[in-house]
Amino acid sequence: MKKRFIYIISLSIILLLGLLGYYELFGHVKSNKILVKDFSKIRNDILVPEKKGAYSTHYVELKGYVNDSVKISLDGGFPYIIQGKVDTVFSNIDYYGTYDAILKIESNKKTNGKLKIKHVIK
């Protein structure tokens, strides 16, 4: 009986440590889902990292359609230009959570379309 009790306690501790380790490695994911139908104004989305988070990448997934060019930029970097049917991912792989992750969406003209956007830091 005593061996069984020690076995159950040991197994519980191992599982708890495993869950805590998993959360520490993979638990600091922040994301926003955005649906853009109106491209008449500049749109910004900001993800604020947790102070004790371990981050390694910042990316955006885009799916949908736009009839004219739309600029997408991450963290004020060089803008990606998209147009037509879109199903792609843009990333900043050198992101460590030391600053806010900013996504900027802008169109030069009155663009029509519909974009589903997933903005993520992890």
C-alpha positions as CSV (number, residue, x, y, z in Angstrom):
1,M,0.0,0.0,0.0
2,K,2.8,2.4,0.9
3,K,4.6,1.7,-2.4
4,R,1.5,2.4,-4.4
5,F,1.0,5.7,-2.5
6,I,4.6,6.8,-3.3
7,Y,4.1,5.7,-6.9
8,I,0.9,7.8,-7.3
9,I,2.5,10.9,-5.7
10,S,5.7,10.5,-7.8
11,L,3.6,10.2,-11.0
12,S,1.5,13.2,-10.1
13,I,4.6,15.3,-9.5
14,I,6.1,14.3,-12.8
15,L,2.9,15.1,-14.7
16,L,2.7,18.5,-12.9
17,L,6.3,19.4,-13.8
18,G,5.7,18.3,-17.4
19,L,2.6,20.5,-17.7
20,L,4.5,23.5,-16.2
21,G,7.4,22.9,-18.6
22,Y,5.0,22.7,-21.5
23,Y,3.3,26.0,-20.5
24,E,6.7,27.7,-20.1
25,L,7.9,26.6,-23.6
26,F,4.6,26.9,-25.6
27,G,2.2,28.8,-23.4
28,H,3.1,32.3,-24.3
29,V,1.1,32.6,-27.5
30,K,-0.9,35.7,-28.2
31,S,-3.0,36.3,-31.3
32,N,-5.8,38.4,-32.8
33,K,-8.1,37.4,-35.6
34,I,-9.2,40.3,-37.8
35,L,-11.7,40.4,-40.7
36,V,-11.1,43.4,-43.0
37,K,-13.7,44.5,-45.4
38,D,-13.1,48.3,-45.3
39,F,-9.8,49.3,-46.7
40,S,-10.4,53.1,-46.7
41,K,-8.3,53.8,-43.6
42,I,-5.0,52.6,-42.2
43,R,-5.4,49.8,-39.7
44,N,-3.0,48.8,-36.9
45,D,-3.1,45.8,-34.7
46,I,-0.8,45.6,-31.6
47,L,0.1,42.5,-29.6
48,V,1.7,43.3,-26.2
49,P,4.1,40.5,-25.1
50,E,4.0,39.2,-21.5
51,K,7.1,40.3,-19.6
52,K,8.1,36.8,-18.6
53,G,7.2,35.3,-22.0
54,A,9.6,33.4,-24.1
55,Y,8.9,34.4,-27.7
56,S,10.7,33.5,-30.9
57,T,8.5,34.6,-33.8
58,H,6.0,37.1,-35.0
59,Y,3.8,36.3,-38.0
60,V,0.6,37.1,-39.9
61,E,-1.6,34.7,-41.9
62,L,-3.6,36.2,-44.7
63,K,-6.5,34.6,-46.6
64,G,-9.0,36.3,-48.9
65,Y,-9.2,38.6,-51.8
66,V,-8.4,42.3,-52.6
67,N,-9.0,44.0,-55.9
68,D,-6.0,46.4,-55.7
69,S,-2.7,46.5,-53.9
70,V,-2.6,46.5,-50.1
71,K,0.6,47.0,-48.0
72,I,1.2,44.8,-45.0
73,S,4.1,45.5,-42.6
74,L,5.3,43.9,-39.5
75,D,7.0,46.0,-36.8
76,G,7.5,49.0,-39.2
77,G,9.7,46.9,-41.5
78,F,9.7,46.7,-45.3
79,P,6.0,46.3,-46.4
80,Y,4.8,43.3,-48.3
81,I,2.4,44.2,-51.2
82,I,-0.5,41.9,-51.8
83,Q,-3.3,41.9,-54.4
84,G,-5.8,39.5,-55.9
85,K,-6.4,36.1,-54.2
86,V,-4.3,35.8,-51.1
87,D,-3.4,32.7,-49.0
88,T,0.0,33.4,-47.4
89,V,2.1,33.9,-44.3
90,F,4.5,36.7,-43.6
91,S,6.9,36.5,-40.6
92,N,9.5,38.2,-38.5
93,I,11.5,35.2,-37.2
94,D,13.8,37.4,-35.1
95,Y,11.1,38.5,-32.5
96,Y,12.0,38.0,-28.8
97,G,9.2,39.8,-27.0
98,T,11.2,42.9,-26.2
99,Y,8.8,45.3,-27.9
100,D,5.1,45.4,-29.0
101,A,4.3,43.4,-32.1
102,I,2.7,45.8,-34.6
103,L,0.8,44.9,-37.8
104,K,0.0,47.7,-40.2
105,I,-2.5,47.4,-43.1
106,E,-2.9,50.2,-45.6
107,S,-4.3,50.7,-49.1
108,N,-3.5,53.6,-51.4
109,K,-6.9,53.5,-53.1
110,K,-10.5,52.6,-52.3
111,T,-9.8,48.9,-52.3
112,N,-12.6,46.3,-52.3
113,G,-12.1,42.8,-50.8
114,K,-12.2,40.7,-47.8
115,L,-9.2,39.6,-45.8
116,K,-9.1,37.2,-42.9
117,I,-6.0,37.9,-40.8
118,K,-4.5,36.0,-37.9
119,H,-1.8,38.1,-36.2
120,V,0.4,35.9,-33.8
121,I,3.4,36.1,-31.5
122,K,4.8,33.0,-29.9
